[in-house]
Structure formats: structure tokens, C-alpha cells
Amino acid sequence: MASFNRAIIIGNLGQDPELRHTQNQTAVCTLNLATTDYKTSADGQKQEFTEWHRVVVWGRQAENCGKYLAKGRSVMVEGRIQTRAWDDKQGQKRYTTEIVAQSVQFLGGGATRSQGQSQGQGQGGYSPEPAMNDNSGMDMDMNMGGPSTPGLDDIPF
């Protein structure tokens, strides 16, 4: 029996990214991403439910997230779900479930650290920035017309 572990979420950052480096100087960035669902209650009232997701990004992609993202920014994350366990200072076993990002796509609709203000594209709008894939080696200054960048006709909304 085959198995499949893949998460794709689009949401907004609830705080600025936290960029750190391991002892061997590998960059790791933690994102707190909010997604919102709406449901109608039995009495017809529309209710909002926000779910918070912890996202971990590694390497060059982590550096770019730390440099260009800020609280409120919309992103799309593709990755795998992972649960880790550790012992806290009191010796208690602790667990966390997180998404280990394989790709982070910066979307419009929020502030960036380099701009400090909205891009004026509206919530969830398209921003022609490249996808940040672990294996792409793509830099923020590269030509935007590469094969991993969708055209306006490729966007499903």
C-alpha cells in the first residue's frame, strides 16, 4: 500500500518570520500561517474559524522568507506534515506538528520587510514573484519568465 504526505495551504502570516541558523550555519525559518474557514451554524449565522499552522522552511528558501516576508503577507506553502517529539526542561514529553515546506510562493496582499507596506494588489492577489523551491536555486533577482512562474492565464482564480 502506497502512502502520500502532502500539504498545500494558502494563508496569511500572523507574525514576522523567525529566521535562525543551525550550528553548521544552515538557515531555518519558522512561519506562523493562518487559514480561515467559514461555516453556517444551525441558526443561519455565518461563523469564522481560524486555524494556525506552524511552517518550517530550510536553506536558501528560509533566508528569502526571513528577508522578504512580514506579518500579514499572503503565502502559499507546499510541503509535508511532520510531528516531532522532545523533552522539555521539566522532563515532560512534548510534541509539535508542523508543515516542512518544500515550496513557498509569495502572494500579494501584505507587507514585506523590504517594502514595509502593502503592495496594493489586494488580499490573495497575484504577485509576479517566483516560487521558492528547495531544488530550484532561484534567486529573487532572477528573470521572472522561467518555467516555474505561472502566467496570468494559468491562475485558477
PLY file of the C-alpha trace (Angstrom):
ply
format ascii 1.0
element vertex 157
property float x
property float y
property float z
element edge 156
property int vertex1
property int vertex2
end_header
0.00 0.00 0.00
1.43 3.37 -1.00
1.23 6.44 1.19
1.20 10.14 0.43
2.05 13.07 2.72
1.41 16.43 1.07
0.01 19.69 2.42
-0.89 22.74 0.35
-2.14 25.80 2.22
-2.70 29.47 1.40
-2.92 31.89 4.27
-1.56 34.99 5.97
1.40 35.31 8.30
0.32 36.03 11.86
3.73 37.40 12.83
7.07 38.20 11.25
9.10 35.14 10.24
11.66 33.84 12.74
14.97 33.18 10.99
17.67 31.18 12.81
20.73 29.16 11.85
21.75 25.69 12.99
25.23 25.02 14.43
26.51 24.24 10.93
25.02 27.55 9.65
22.02 26.09 7.79
19.21 28.66 7.71
15.84 27.65 9.18
12.80 29.93 9.21
9.59 29.41 11.16
6.32 30.85 9.83
3.01 31.03 11.68
0.35 30.87 8.98
-3.39 31.42 9.50
-6.07 29.88 7.31
-9.75 30.76 7.73
-12.87 28.71 7.01
-16.45 29.91 7.17
-19.38 27.74 8.22
-23.05 28.44 8.69
-24.45 27.46 12.07
-27.83 25.76 12.57
-29.45 29.17 13.20
-28.10 30.54 9.88
-25.29 32.63 11.36
-22.02 32.70 9.44
-19.13 31.66 11.69
-15.42 32.17 11.07
-12.88 29.53 12.11
-9.17 30.31 12.01
-6.61 27.51 12.06
-2.94 28.24 12.81
-0.21 26.27 11.06
3.46 26.12 12.01
5.63 26.02 8.89
9.36 25.26 8.86
11.45 26.36 5.87
15.09 25.35 5.30
18.16 26.64 3.41
18.16 29.42 0.84
14.37 29.42 0.81
14.42 30.14 4.58
16.76 33.10 4.06
14.43 34.56 1.42
11.40 34.11 3.67
13.20 35.89 6.52
14.28 38.70 4.23
11.12 39.35 2.19
8.14 38.25 4.31
6.42 40.09 7.16
3.31 39.83 9.30
0.14 39.98 7.20
1.75 38.76 3.97
-0.12 36.08 1.99
1.80 32.94 1.03
1.13 29.54 -0.45
3.09 26.68 1.11
3.53 23.18 -0.27
5.21 20.59 1.89
4.79 17.56 4.11
3.27 17.22 7.57
5.67 16.12 10.30
5.29 15.53 14.04
8.34 15.91 16.27
8.81 14.96 19.91
11.23 16.31 22.53
11.64 16.53 26.31
11.13 19.96 27.87
13.14 21.40 30.79
10.90 19.59 33.31
11.43 16.25 31.54
7.91 16.18 30.07
7.48 14.73 26.58
6.27 17.45 24.16
5.01 17.14 20.59
4.51 19.55 17.73
3.01 19.03 14.32
4.30 21.28 11.56
4.49 21.60 7.80
8.02 21.21 6.43
7.96 23.45 3.36
9.22 22.23 0.02
7.93 25.32 -1.80
6.90 28.79 -0.61
5.13 31.12 -3.05
4.90 34.78 -2.04
1.46 36.22 -2.87
0.19 39.80 -2.89
-1.84 41.49 -0.24
0.54 42.20 2.61
3.63 43.98 3.79
7.16 42.83 3.07
10.20 43.57 5.15
11.89 45.27 2.21
8.87 47.48 1.46
7.24 47.79 4.86
3.87 48.42 3.21
1.17 46.74 1.16
1.83 46.01 -2.47
-1.64 47.30 -3.28
-2.71 44.09 -5.00
-5.48 43.17 -2.62
-5.90 40.18 -0.39
-4.88 36.97 -2.12
-3.95 38.77 -5.34
-1.30 37.55 -7.74
2.20 38.88 -7.30
4.69 38.01 -10.04
7.35 36.74 -7.66
8.98 33.36 -8.27
8.16 30.26 -6.30
10.86 29.46 -3.77
11.55 25.74 -4.23
14.25 23.81 -2.36
15.64 22.40 -5.58
15.21 25.42 -7.84
18.13 27.54 -6.62
16.10 30.51 -7.86
17.15 33.92 -6.58
14.79 36.85 -6.05
16.62 38.83 -8.77
16.23 36.20 -11.49
14.19 36.69 -14.65
10.51 36.20 -13.90
9.72 34.37 -17.15
11.09 30.96 -16.12
9.12 27.74 -16.34
8.24 27.66 -12.61
6.48 31.05 -12.72
2.82 30.79 -13.72
1.40 33.13 -16.32
-1.79 35.07 -15.65
-3.73 32.54 -17.78
-2.53 29.69 -15.50
-4.00 31.13 -12.29
-7.22 29.33 -11.27
-8.99 32.41 -9.81
0 1
1 2
2 3
3 4
4 5
5 6
6 7
7 8
8 9
9 10
10 11
11 12
12 13
13 14
14 15
15 16
16 17
17 18
18 19
19 20
20 21
21 22
22 23
23 24
24 25
25 26
26 27
27 28
28 29
29 30
30 31
31 32
32 33
33 34
34 35
35 36
36 37
37 38
38 39
39 40
40 41
41 42
42 43
43 44
44 45
45 46
46 47
47 48
48 49
49 50
50 51
51 52
52 53
53 54
54 55
55 56
56 57
57 58
58 59
59 60
60 61
61 62
62 63
63 64
64 65
65 66
66 67
67 68
68 69
69 70
70 71
71 72
72 73
73 74
74 75
75 76
76 77
77 78
78 79
79 80
80 81
81 82
82 83
83 84
84 85
85 86
86 87
87 88
88 89
89 90
90 91
91 92
92 93
93 94
94 95
95 96
96 97
97 98
98 99
99 100
100 101
101 102
102 103
103 104
104 105
105 106
106 107
107 108
108 109
109 110
110 111
111 112
112 113
113 114
114 115
115 116
116 117
117 118
118 119
119 120
120 121
121 122
122 123
123 124
124 125
125 126
126 127
127 128
128 129
129 130
130 131
131 132
132 133
133 134
134 135
135 136
136 137
137 138
138 139
139 140
140 141
141 142
142 143
143 144
144 145
145 146
146 147
147 148
148 149
149 150
150 151
151 152
152 153
153 154
154 155
155 156
